[in-house]
Structures are given as C-alpha cells and as structure tokens.
C-alpha cells in the first residue's frame, strides 16, 4: 500500500468507527462493520460490510428501515472526509455473525474472499 493509500485508509477507518459507534447505540443487533478496498480502483472498489448478531435481528432492522439509518450514518461520516457516492447503498452490504459461524466456522477472512 502506498503512503497516500495508508493516509486515506486511516481516514476511512476513523470515519467508519464513528458511524459504527453511533449505529451500535441506535440499531438493535448491530455489532460491527469493516471495509474492503482496492486502492487501485478507489473509490469505486470501497465496500463496507455491516455485521449483525443474528439473521432475525438483521431482518428486523431491515423491516424497520434501520439498515438505511446505518447507510446514512456511513454516508455522513464518509462525506466528512470528502468521499461520496451516487448510490452508497451499492457499496454497503449486511451479514451476520451467525451466518459466518455456520458457513465458515467464524473465519471472516475466508468469508470475505
């Protein structure tokens, strides 16, 4: 990773941490988030994965439109560091701890490949 990429990644991590902490307070079942990015294709390659504890909690959040609250929090924080997208929802996905445990024995690195 180039020095400039490291600086951008640090900013992204800080912004996403702020969004994550707010989401954990506002959305039941939300646990954490992470991001994947290829800086040779940035910002189009940026993907943010939001993790809930169980499928039921994720489904409830979707029914109550809480998933859109999370996307909004992420968008607000990324905008603060001058990263924006026409359709941020295309860059945000949702998953669950339970699904990773069942399908990949809790090994997130394998799941994200």
C-alpha positions as CSV (number, residue, x, y, z in Angstrom):
1,X,0.0,0.0,0.0
2,X,1.3,3.4,-0.9
3,X,1.8,6.1,1.7
4,X,-1.2,8.1,0.3
5,X,-3.4,5.0,0.4
6,X,-2.4,4.5,4.1
7,X,-3.5,8.0,4.9
8,X,-6.8,7.6,3.1
9,X,-7.4,4.2,4.8
10,X,-6.7,5.8,8.2
11,X,-9.3,8.5,7.5
12,X,-11.8,5.8,6.3
13,X,-11.2,3.7,9.4
14,X,-11.8,6.8,11.7
15,X,-15.0,7.8,9.8
16,X,-16.4,4.2,9.9
17,X,-15.5,3.8,13.6
18,X,-17.7,6.9,14.3
19,X,-20.5,5.6,12.2
20,X,-20.2,2.1,13.9
21,X,-20.3,3.5,17.4
22,X,-23.5,5.5,16.7
23,X,-25.1,2.6,14.9
24,X,-24.4,0.3,17.8
25,X,-26.4,2.6,20.1
26,X,-29.3,3.1,17.6
27,X,-29.8,-0.3,16.0
28,X,-30.6,-3.4,18.0
29,X,-28.4,-6.4,17.0
30,X,-25.9,-4.3,15.1
31,X,-22.4,-5.5,16.2
32,X,-19.6,-4.0,14.0
33,X,-18.5,-3.1,10.5
34,X,-15.5,-3.4,8.3
35,X,-14.4,-2.3,4.9
36,X,-12.6,-3.8,1.9
37,X,-10.9,-1.7,-0.8
38,X,-8.6,-1.9,-3.7
39,X,-6.9,1.4,-3.8
40,X,-6.0,0.9,-7.5
41,X,-9.8,1.3,-8.1
42,X,-10.7,3.7,-5.4
43,X,-13.3,4.9,-4.5
44,X,-15.4,2.5,-6.7
45,X,-13.9,-0.6,-5.0
46,X,-14.8,0.5,-1.5
47,X,-17.2,-2.0,0.2
48,X,-18.5,-1.7,3.7
49,X,-19.9,-4.8,5.4
50,X,-22.2,-4.3,8.4
51,X,-22.4,-7.2,10.8
52,X,-25.5,-8.1,12.9
53,X,-25.5,-10.8,15.5
54,X,-28.3,-12.9,14.0
55,X,-30.4,-13.2,10.8
56,X,-33.5,-12.4,12.8
57,X,-32.0,-9.1,14.1
58,X,-30.9,-8.2,10.6
59,X,-34.3,-8.9,9.2
60,X,-36.0,-6.9,11.9
61,X,-33.6,-4.0,11.2
62,X,-34.5,-4.2,7.5
63,X,-38.2,-4.2,8.2
64,X,-37.9,-1.1,10.4
65,X,-35.6,0.6,7.8
66,X,-32.8,0.7,10.3
67,X,-30.4,-0.6,7.7
68,X,-31.0,2.7,5.9
69,X,-30.1,4.5,9.1
70,X,-26.8,2.7,9.1
71,X,-26.2,3.6,5.5
72,X,-27.0,7.2,6.3
73,X,-24.5,7.3,9.2
74,X,-21.8,5.8,7.0
75,X,-22.6,8.3,4.2
76,X,-22.5,11.2,6.7
77,X,-19.1,10.2,8.1
78,X,-17.6,9.5,4.7
79,X,-18.8,12.9,3.4
80,X,-16.8,14.5,6.2
81,X,-13.6,13.1,4.6
82,X,-14.8,14.0,1.1
83,X,-15.8,10.5,0.0
84,X,-19.2,10.3,-1.6
85,X,-21.1,8.0,-3.9
86,X,-24.2,8.5,-6.1
87,X,-25.7,5.3,-4.5
88,X,-23.9,4.5,-1.3
89,X,-26.2,1.5,-0.7
90,X,-24.4,-0.3,-3.6
91,X,-21.2,-0.1,-1.5
92,X,-22.8,-1.3,1.7
93,X,-23.7,-4.9,2.5
94,X,-25.0,-6.7,5.5
95,X,-24.1,-10.0,7.1
96,X,-24.4,-11.8,10.4
97,X,-22.2,-13.4,13.0
98,X,-24.4,-16.5,12.9
99,X,-24.1,-17.0,9.2
100,X,-20.3,-16.7,9.3
101,X,-20.2,-19.2,12.1
102,X,-22.4,-21.7,10.3
103,X,-20.8,-21.3,6.9
104,X,-17.2,-20.5,7.6
105,X,-16.6,-21.6,11.2
106,X,-16.4,-18.0,12.2
107,X,-13.5,-17.2,9.9
108,X,-14.3,-13.8,8.5
109,X,-11.2,-13.7,6.3
110,X,-12.4,-16.7,4.4
111,X,-15.9,-15.4,4.2
112,X,-14.8,-12.1,2.7
113,X,-12.8,-13.7,-0.1
